[in-house]
Each structure stands twice: as C-alpha cells, then as structure tokens.
Amino acid sequence: MRTVEFLRPRLCGTRFEGAAIPLEVLKDLAVLEEMVIEVAKWRFLQEHPDRRRSPRGFTDGIELKLTGVEEGSTVPVISLVVDSLNLPGMSPPNQVYFEQAREAIVCAIAAAEQNQTVVSHLPEECLGYFDRIGRSLRDGESIEFTTPSHTTPARLTKETRRSLVLASSRVRELTEEATLRGSIPEADQDDMTFELQLIDGHKVTGPMPDQHLDTIIEAFNGYRRGTRVLLQGIARYNRQNRLLGLESIEHISLLDPLDVPARLDELRGLRDGWLEGKGVAPCHEGLDWLAASFDRYFPEDLPLPHVYPTAEGGVQAEWSLASNEVSIEVDLATHRGEWHWLDLTSDAKDLRALTLDDDEAWAWVVTEIRRMAGGEA
C-alpha cells in the first residue's frame, strides 16, 4: 500500500490543545470520509454525463485513514491509502475524483464563511453531510481546511456548518448537540419514549434508552414534586431553529432543586413590569453568561444559593450558612457583583465589589463559601 497525504484539518480551540482530539470529534472525521466518497462519485458523473451511476468498485484500491496527529492546535493528518498493485508512479484511476471532491468540499466551506453561494461547489444532496460534520463544535471552536490549490484556510464553525446545511432546499430540519433542563411529565415504557418539558413549557419527545431508563422513570415519578433533569444529547431543530424533538440521549441526571442554570432559565419568562409594574426583565444574554459561569466556576460539592431577580434587571444569589448570611447581587450587563456578608452572631460584615469575568473573583467566592459551609478553605 502507498500513503498519500490528503487533508490536514486544523482543530482550533482550547479543547484541542496538546494534540488532543475529543472522541466525539472523531465521529466528524468518520462522516467526512463518507462525504468525500459521495462527492467523488458526483464529480465522476459530471465528467461522464452518459452514465447514470458510478462504476462498481469505484473506491477499490483507495481508503481514507487517520495516519497522524500533530500539535499546534491539533492537526489530524488524513491520508489516502492506495493499492500498491498499481504500477510505480501511477495512481488508481479514480484517485483524481477524490482530490476533486476535497477541493469542492473546502470551496463550499469557504463560500459559506464568506456568505457566498454554496451550491455552485456542491450539489444539494451532499450538503446534508454537514448535519453530522462539525456537529460537535462548540462556541469559539473551528476546523480549518486547506488544499494544495486553496491555501487560505476555510473555517468550519457552528455558524458556517448551519449555513451549509440550510443551503440545501431539501433540508427541513437539522441536528445539534444540546444541553437541556426540564421535567418529565410522560414516560411510555411500551414504546420506550418519554416527554421532556422545558422550563418555558415547550414539550418534546425522545427515545428512552435502557441505560437511562431508571433515571427517566425516577424523574417521571417526581414530576409533581418538581423534579428536574439535565439532559445532554442530539436534538432536532427546524429551519427557524425551533426545537422539534430529541434524536438521541447521551447523558441524563437528576438536578438539585436549587440548580442555578435551571432557576435562571425560569427568569427568562419575566417581562418588563413584572414587579407591580416596575420590575425590569433580565436580559437573556446576561442569563446565559451567568449560567455558564456557575457551571464553570462553582463546584458541585458546595451548597447552592437561592436565586432571585432584582427590580433593576439583575440577579441576586443568597446563601444561609450557619450564622452567615451571604448574597451576591449581579449586574447582568456589566458582569459585576456586589458581595454582602453578615455574621448574625458577631454582627461582623463585609461588602465588596467583584468583577465576575475574572477567574480570581470566582476563586475568592468559592473559598469564602467553602469556609462558611464548614469545608476546608
């Protein structure tokens, strides 16, 4: 067998540092092989309009394999492995179509990034592959593609992936990785499906895998007591980005009754005037930021606060820890917080401003809460 370097996609983002590739991203690379083969067949038929299908054995003697991983924002090296039975210096007859497919795919990604026409590079029936390629990408991450003739990187991001999928008029819905919070009002053990009710009341149905059956049934039995779950999986959305249903469930767990992101989701339903005509509704972008910050910085082993909206459109988190009363009033626009602490026994108190975009501010809060809760500082 003979190995020919084919693609060197560059994975950009903190998850990919140190030549590390999350296993879920490998699924994207596997789908890329499927897409290259189908686009290669399309290129063959373009050059042979008298044929209705590609010849049998079109891929014989050619395989795509991961042959290395290089550092520098991780770079997986994908190679064509070709049959060495061909004469020295000669390529399999269909290798050229694989190379043309590579060029067409990268040009389509570049077109999507530049808000140009995508279907001038790829047929609509092939764009559906992008529903699975890049699905694992998160905010701020990208996959950069180049070819020998397209040396300017074409960046596949969450946004360009969506543009590529929706460029096909055949696509009615697309899938995304999703993290959802809600309750389970229905569970059908005959059909092995369940219904997830989001905090805004919207309901969607999904499959009930055996490995998650006990957790789903426990949440269903606790529905009237307000039991909620945190679900991670693949969700289906329509072209207007409305959640339609759940395709698969990867992880599901019961939530603490004081789960902060779930409580913040509830606050999305507030409207201006919610407090006797005067309360300002909290901005959704700020709620997203605060929920992500709690998930990132606040350890699971610490007591969670009660969370309330403030009349000014902010959020206040409150803890009662032994003789300590603690609150942080958060300005969702400036990402600043006001720390208030009172020891009911000694009347000692502390007020200070916190910049909640800083790691050090969160580390200080965690240390103080841990100390008051009786843990080690």
C-alpha positions as CSV (number, residue, x, y, z in Angstrom):
1,M,0.0,0.0,0.0
2,R,1.1,3.6,-0.7
3,T,0.2,6.6,1.5
4,V,-0.6,10.0,0.1
5,E,-1.3,12.9,2.4
6,F,-4.9,14.1,1.6
7,L,-6.1,16.6,4.3
8,R,-4.7,18.3,7.3
9,P,-7.7,19.9,9.1
10,R,-6.6,22.2,11.9
11,L,-8.8,21.9,15.1
12,C,-8.8,25.3,16.8
13,G,-10.0,25.8,20.4
14,T,-8.9,25.1,24.0
15,R,-10.3,21.5,23.9
16,F,-7.7,20.7,21.2
17,E,-4.6,21.9,22.9
18,G,-1.7,19.5,23.3
19,A,-2.5,17.3,20.3
20,A,-5.7,16.2,22.0
21,I,-8.8,15.2,20.0
22,P,-12.1,14.6,21.9
23,L,-13.5,11.2,20.9
24,E,-16.8,12.9,19.8
25,V,-14.8,14.9,17.2
26,L,-13.6,11.6,15.7
27,K,-17.1,10.9,14.6
28,D,-17.0,14.1,12.5
29,L,-13.9,12.8,10.7
30,A,-15.6,9.5,10.0
31,V,-18.5,11.2,8.3
32,L,-16.0,13.3,6.3
33,E,-14.9,10.0,4.7
34,E,-18.5,9.2,3.7
35,M,-18.9,12.7,2.2
36,V,-15.6,12.6,0.2
37,I,-16.6,9.3,-1.4
38,E,-20.1,10.6,-2.4
39,V,-18.7,13.9,-3.8
40,A,-16.1,12.0,-5.7
41,K,-18.9,9.9,-7.3
42,W,-20.7,13.1,-8.2
43,R,-17.6,14.5,-9.8
44,F,-17.2,11.3,-11.8
45,L,-20.8,11.6,-13.1
46,Q,-20.2,15.3,-14.0
47,E,-17.4,14.2,-16.3
48,H,-19.4,11.2,-17.7
49,P,-22.9,12.6,-18.4
50,D,-23.7,9.5,-20.4
51,R,-23.6,7.4,-17.2
52,R,-26.4,7.2,-14.5
53,R,-24.2,5.8,-11.7
54,S,-20.6,5.5,-10.8
55,P,-18.9,2.2,-11.8
56,R,-18.7,-0.8,-9.5
57,G,-15.5,-0.9,-7.5
58,F,-15.3,2.9,-7.7
59,T,-13.4,3.0,-4.3
60,D,-11.4,-0.1,-4.9
61,G,-7.7,0.4,-4.0
62,I,-8.4,3.7,-2.2
63,E,-9.0,4.3,1.6
64,L,-9.0,7.3,3.8
65,K,-7.2,6.8,7.1
66,L,-6.0,8.9,10.1
67,T,-2.3,8.5,9.9
68,G,-1.1,11.0,12.5
69,V,-1.9,13.8,14.9
70,E,0.3,16.9,15.0
71,E,0.4,19.7,17.6
72,G,-0.2,23.4,17.1
73,S,-3.9,23.5,17.7
74,T,-4.3,19.8,16.9
75,V,-3.9,18.8,13.3
76,P,-5.1,15.3,12.4
77,V,-3.4,14.0,9.3
78,I,-5.8,12.2,6.9
79,S,-4.2,10.2,4.1
80,L,-5.3,8.4,1.1
81,V,-4.0,4.8,1.3
82,V,-3.8,3.5,-2.3
83,D,-3.2,0.0,-3.6
84,S,0.4,-0.6,-4.4
85,L,-0.5,-3.0,-7.1
86,N,-0.7,-0.1,-9.4
87,L,2.5,0.5,-11.4
88,P,5.1,2.6,-9.7
89,G,4.3,6.3,-10.1
90,M,0.8,5.6,-11.2
91,S,-2.4,6.4,-9.2
92,P,-5.6,4.4,-9.1
93,P,-7.9,5.6,-11.9
94,N,-10.4,7.2,-9.6
95,Q,-8.0,9.0,-7.2
96,V,-8.4,12.2,-9.2
97,Y,-12.1,12.3,-8.3
98,F,-11.2,12.1,-4.6
99,E,-8.9,15.1,-5.0
100,Q,-11.6,17.0,-6.8
101,A,-14.0,16.1,-4.0
102,R,-11.6,17.5,-1.5
103,E,-11.4,20.8,-3.4
104,A,-15.2,21.1,-3.8
105,I,-15.8,20.5,-0.1
106,V,-13.2,23.0,1.0
107,C,-14.5,25.6,-1.5
108,A,-18.1,25.1,-0.2
109,I,-16.9,25.7,3.4
110,A,-15.1,28.9,2.3
111,A,-18.2,30.1,0.4
112,A,-20.4,29.6,3.5
113,E,-17.9,31.5,5.6
114,Q,-18.0,34.4,3.1
115,N,-21.8,34.3,2.7
116,Q,-21.4,33.3,-1.0
117,T,-23.4,30.7,-3.0
118,V,-22.6,27.2,-1.7
119,V,-24.4,25.1,-4.3
120,S,-22.0,26.3,-7.0
121,H,-19.4,24.0,-5.4
122,L,-21.5,21.1,-4.1
123,P,-24.9,19.6,-5.0
124,E,-27.7,19.9,-2.6
125,E,-27.9,16.2,-1.9
126,C,-24.3,16.3,-0.5
127,L,-24.8,19.3,1.8
128,G,-26.8,17.1,4.3
129,Y,-23.5,15.5,5.4
130,F,-22.7,18.8,7.2
131,D,-25.5,17.9,9.6
132,R,-23.0,15.5,11.1
133,I,-19.7,17.1,10.2
134,G,-18.9,19.8,12.8
135,R,-21.9,19.0,15.0
136,S,-19.5,18.6,17.9
137,L,-18.1,22.1,17.6
138,R,-18.7,24.5,20.4
139,D,-18.8,28.3,20.5
140,G,-15.4,29.7,19.6
141,E,-14.1,26.5,18.0
142,S,-13.4,25.8,14.4
143,I,-11.9,23.3,11.9
144,E,-9.7,24.9,9.3
145,F,-9.3,23.2,5.9
146,T,-6.8,23.9,3.2
147,T,-5.8,22.1,-0.1
148,P,-2.8,22.5,-2.4
149,S,-4.8,25.0,-4.5
150,H,-6.9,26.6,-1.7
151,T,-4.2,27.7,0.7
152,T,-6.3,30.3,2.6
153,P,-8.0,28.4,5.5
154,A,-11.7,27.7,5.1
155,R,-13.2,27.7,8.6
156,L,-16.0,25.4,9.6
157,T,-17.7,26.8,12.7
158,K,-21.1,26.2,14.3
159,E,-22.4,29.1,12.2
160,T,-20.9,28.1,8.8
161,R,-22.0,24.5,9.4
162,R,-25.6,25.7,9.8
163,S,-25.3,27.8,6.6
164,L,-24.0,24.8,4.7
165,V,-26.8,22.5,5.9
166,L,-29.6,25.1,5.2
167,A,-28.2,25.9,1.8
168,S,-30.0,22.7,0.6
169,S,-33.7,23.2,-0.1
170,R,-34.1,19.5,0.7
171,V,-33.3,20.0,4.3
172,R,-36.3,20.5,6.5
173,E,-34.5,20.1,9.9
174,L,-31.0,19.8,11.3
175,T,-29.5,18.3,14.4
176,E,-27.3,19.9,17.1
177,E,-25.7,18.8,20.3
178,A,-27.8,20.1,23.1
179,T,-27.8,20.5,26.8
180,L,-31.4,20.9,28.1
181,R,-33.0,21.2,31.5
182,G,-36.6,20.3,32.2
183,S,-39.0,17.8,33.8
184,I,-40.5,14.6,32.5
185,P,-44.4,14.5,32.6
186,E,-44.7,11.4,30.5
187,A,-42.8,8.1,30.0
188,D,-44.0,5.3,27.8
189,Q,-42.3,2.0,28.7
190,D,-44.0,0.2,25.8
191,D,-42.8,2.5,23.1
192,M,-39.6,3.4,25.1
193,T,-40.1,7.1,24.6
194,F,-40.5,10.0,27.1
195,E,-41.6,13.6,27.0
196,L,-39.3,16.4,28.2
197,Q,-41.0,19.6,29.3
198,L,-38.6,22.5,29.1
199,I,-38.8,25.2,31.8
200,D,-40.6,27.5,29.3
201,G,-43.4,24.8,29.0
202,H,-42.3,23.6,25.5
203,K,-42.5,19.8,25.2
204,V,-40.5,17.4,23.0
205,T,-40.3,13.7,22.7
206,G,-37.3,11.5,22.7
207,P,-36.1,7.9,22.9
208,M,-35.7,6.2,26.3
209,P,-32.5,4.2,26.1
210,D,-32.2,1.2,28.5
211,Q,-29.1,2.6,30.2
212,H,-31.1,5.7,31.2
213,L,-34.4,4.1,32.0
214,D,-34.1,4.2,35.8
215,T,-33.2,7.9,35.8
216,I,-36.0,8.8,33.5
217,I,-38.6,6.9,35.5
218,E,-37.4,8.4,38.7
219,A,-37.8,11.9,37.2
220,F,-41.2,10.9,35.9
221,N,-42.3,9.7,39.3
222,G,-41.1,13.0,40.8
223,Y,-42.7,15.3,38.2
224,R,-45.4,16.7,40.6
225,R,-42.7,17.3,43.2
226,G,-40.8,19.5,40.8
227,T,-38.0,17.0,40.0
228,R,-35.9,18.2,37.0
229,V,-33.2,16.6,34.9
230,L,-30.1,17.8,33.0
231,L,-30.0,16.1,29.6
232,Q,-27.2,16.0,27.0
233,G,-27.8,14.6,23.6
234,I,-28.6,15.3,20.0
235,A,-31.7,17.4,19.3
236,R,-33.6,18.2,16.1
237,Y,-34.4,21.7,15.1
238,N,-36.4,23.2,12.2
239,R,-35.0,25.8,9.8
240,Q,-36.2,28.6,12.2
241,N,-34.1,27.0,15.0
242,R,-37.2,25.8,16.9
243,L,-36.6,22.6,18.9
244,L,-38.6,19.7,17.4
245,G,-37.5,16.6,19.3
246,L,-34.7,14.5,20.7
247,E,-32.8,12.2,18.4
248,S,-30.6,10.5,21.0
249,I,-29.7,10.8,24.7
250,E,-26.1,10.6,25.7
251,H,-26.3,11.6,29.4
252,I,-29.2,12.4,31.8
253,S,-29.1,13.1,35.5
254,L,-31.4,14.4,38.2
255,L,-30.9,18.1,39.1
256,D,-30.6,19.6,42.5
257,P,-33.8,21.6,43.4
258,L,-31.6,24.7,43.6
259,D,-29.8,24.2,40.3
260,V,-28.7,27.7,39.3
261,P,-28.9,27.4,35.5
262,A,-32.4,25.9,35.8
263,R,-33.6,28.8,38.0
264,L,-32.0,31.3,35.6
265,D,-34.0,29.6,32.8
266,E,-37.2,30.3,34.8
267,L,-36.3,34.0,34.9
268,R,-36.4,34.2,31.1
269,G,-40.2,34.3,31.3
270,L,-40.2,37.6,33.2
271,R,-41.3,40.7,31.2
272,D,-40.8,44.4,31.9
273,G,-43.2,45.5,34.7
274,W,-43.1,42.1,36.5
275,L,-42.8,43.8,39.9
276,E,-46.0,45.7,40.3
277,G,-45.4,47.4,37.0
278,K,-41.8,48.5,37.8
279,G,-39.5,45.5,37.5
280,V,-37.0,45.3,34.6
281,A,-36.8,41.9,32.8
282,P,-33.3,40.4,32.9
283,C,-31.6,40.2,29.5
284,H,-31.3,36.7,28.1
285,E,-27.6,37.1,27.1
286,G,-26.8,38.0,30.7
287,L,-28.6,35.0,32.0
288,D,-26.7,32.8,29.5
289,W,-23.4,34.3,30.8
290,L,-24.3,33.8,34.5
291,A,-25.5,30.2,33.9
292,A,-22.3,29.3,32.1
293,S,-20.2,31.0,34.8
294,F,-21.8,29.0,37.6
295,D,-21.3,25.8,35.6
296,R,-17.7,26.6,35.0
297,Y,-16.6,28.0,38.4
298,F,-18.9,26.8,41.2
299,P,-18.0,23.3,42.5
300,E,-20.8,20.7,42.8
301,D,-19.9,19.9,46.4
302,L,-20.8,23.4,47.7
303,P,-24.2,24.4,48.8
304,L,-26.2,26.2,46.1
305,P,-27.8,29.6,46.6
306,H,-31.4,30.6,46.3
307,V,-31.6,32.8,43.2
308,Y,-34.0,35.8,42.8
309,P,-34.5,38.5,40.2
310,T,-33.8,42.1,41.2
311,A,-36.1,45.0,40.3
312,E,-33.2,46.6,38.2
313,G,-33.0,43.6,35.9
314,G,-30.2,41.8,37.7
315,V,-30.0,38.6,39.7
316,Q,-29.3,38.0,43.4
317,A,-27.9,34.8,44.9
318,E,-28.3,34.2,48.6
319,W,-26.8,31.6,51.0
320,S,-27.7,31.0,54.7
321,L,-24.6,29.1,56.1
322,A,-24.7,28.6,59.9
323,S,-24.7,32.1,61.3
324,N,-23.6,33.6,58.0
325,E,-25.9,35.4,55.6
326,V,-24.3,35.9,52.2
327,S,-25.6,37.5,49.0
328,I,-24.2,38.5,45.6
329,E,-26.2,41.0,43.6
330,V,-25.2,40.5,39.9
331,D,-25.4,43.2,37.2
332,L,-26.0,41.1,34.1
333,A,-24.9,43.9,31.7
334,T,-21.6,44.8,33.3
335,H,-20.9,41.3,34.8
336,R,-20.1,42.9,38.1
337,G,-21.3,41.7,41.5
338,E,-21.8,43.2,44.9
339,W,-20.8,40.8,47.8
340,H,-22.6,41.2,51.1
341,W,-21.7,39.2,54.2
342,L,-23.2,39.4,57.7
343,D,-22.3,37.2,60.7
344,L,-25.5,37.1,62.7
345,T,-23.6,36.2,65.9
346,S,-20.9,38.8,65.9
347,D,-22.5,41.4,63.6
348,A,-19.3,41.3,61.5
349,K,-19.9,42.3,57.9
350,D,-18.1,42.7,54.6
351,L,-19.1,44.5,51.4
352,R,-17.0,44.4,48.3
353,A,-17.2,44.7,44.5
354,L,-16.5,41.7,42.3
355,T,-15.6,41.5,38.7
356,L,-17.2,38.2,37.7
357,D,-15.4,37.9,34.4
358,D,-12.2,37.2,36.4
359,D,-11.2,33.7,37.5
360,E,-9.7,35.2,40.7
361,A,-13.1,36.7,41.8
362,W,-14.8,33.4,41.4
363,A,-12.0,31.6,43.2
364,W,-12.4,34.0,46.1
365,V,-16.1,33.5,46.3
366,V,-15.7,29.7,46.3
367,T,-13.1,29.9,49.1
368,E,-15.4,32.0,51.2
369,I,-18.5,29.8,50.7
370,R,-16.5,26.7,51.4
371,R,-15.1,28.2,54.6
372,M,-18.6,29.3,55.8
373,A,-20.1,25.9,54.9
374,G,-17.5,24.2,57.2
375,G,-15.2,22.9,54.5
376,E,-11.5,23.5,54.0
377,A,-10.5,26.9,52.6
